[in-house]
């Protein structure tokens, strides 16, 4: 299988991991819409939301809560957009949930490494 997200899970491609457990990996989107834009992906390859089993949905939802807690502590966004693409809208055919923080006044950070370092510092 030549899935970029599976390669990220295996560590073949580096990522800025925000949260991870045995079921999911959550990492910063390399082309973010806003500061803190994070992807939540299941570690087992699941093509899309329709293919997803109920147990994995629970793991995804729990991870969403963990990531929101981390982003709230780090950047204090004013809200969030949660998005899942399907069919022709889905560029990578491995289920992924976008967590996109929304701000009245977005933090002035354009470098993904700096965003990641702020997240790590807020966890300490």
C-alpha positions in Angstrom: 0.0 0.0 0.0 1.3 3.4 -0.9 -0.6 5.5 1.6 1.1 8.7 2.8 -0.7 8.6 6.1 0.3 5.0 6.7 3.9 6.0 6.1 3.5 8.8 8.6 2.1 6.3 11.2 5.1 4.0 10.6 7.5 6.9 11.0 8.8 6.7 7.4 7.7 10.3 7.0 8.3 12.7 9.9 5.4 14.6 11.5 4.7 17.1 14.2 2.7 14.8 16.6 0.3 16.6 18.9 -1.2 13.5 20.5 -0.9 9.8 19.9 -2.1 6.5 21.4 -2.3 2.9 20.2 -5.3 3.7 18.0 -4.8 7.2 16.6 -2.1 9.7 15.6 -2.8 13.4 15.6 -0.3 15.7 13.9 -0.1 19.2 12.6 -1.2 19.7 9.0 1.8 20.7 6.8 -0.5 23.0 4.8 -2.6 24.5 7.6 -5.7 26.7 7.2 -5.0 28.3 10.6 -2.5 28.0 13.5 -2.8 24.6 15.1 -4.6 22.9 12.2 -4.4 19.2 13.2 -5.2 15.9 11.5 -6.6 13.0 13.5 -6.1 9.6 11.7 -6.7 6.0 12.8 -3.6 3.9 12.9 -5.3 1.1 11.0 -5.9 2.0 7.3 -9.5 2.9 6.9 -10.4 4.5 3.6 -13.3 6.8 4.7 -16.0 7.5 7.2 -18.4 5.1 5.6 -15.9 2.2 6.1 -15.2 3.1 9.7 -16.3 0.8 12.5 -18.0 2.1 15.7 -15.0 1.4 18.0 -12.7 3.5 15.8 -15.2 6.3 15.8 -15.0 6.4 19.6 -11.2 6.5 19.5 -11.3 9.4 16.9 -13.8 11.3 19.0 -11.7 10.8 22.2 -8.6 12.0 20.3 -10.5 15.1 19.1 -11.2 16.0 22.7 -7.5 15.6 23.6 -6.3 17.7 20.8 -8.9 20.5 21.5 -7.7 20.5 25.1 -4.1 20.9 24.0 -4.9 23.6 21.5 -7.1 25.4 24.0 -4.3 25.5 26.5 -1.7 26.6 23.9 -3.5 29.1 21.6 -6.9 29.8 23.2 -8.9 29.8 19.9 -12.4 31.2 19.8 -13.8 28.2 18.2 -13.2 25.2 15.9 -14.2 23.7 12.6 -14.2 19.9 12.4 -14.2 18.5 8.9 -14.1 15.2 7.2 -14.0 14.9 3.4 -15.5 12.1 1.4 -15.5 10.9 -2.2 -13.9 13.2 -4.7 -13.4 15.8 -1.9 -11.0 13.4 -0.1 -7.5 13.9 -1.5 -5.8 11.2 0.7 -7.8 7.9 0.8 -7.1 7.3 4.5 -9.8 8.6 6.9 -8.7 11.9 8.5 -10.5 14.4 10.6 -9.4 18.1 10.3 -9.4 20.1 13.6 -9.2 23.7 12.5 -9.0 26.3 15.3 -10.7 29.6 14.5 -9.6 32.9 16.0 -10.9 36.4 16.2 -7.3 37.5 16.2 -5.1 34.7 14.8 -1.7 34.2 16.4 1.1 35.6 14.2 2.9 32.3 13.7 3.6 31.1 10.2 6.2 28.4 10.9 4.9 24.9 11.6 8.0 24.1 13.8 7.3 27.2 16.0 3.6 26.1 16.3 4.8 22.6 17.4 7.3 24.0 19.9 4.6 26.1 21.5 2.4 23.0 21.8 5.2 21.0 23.4 6.0 23.8 25.8 2.4 24.1 26.9 2.4 20.4 27.8 5.3 20.7 30.2 
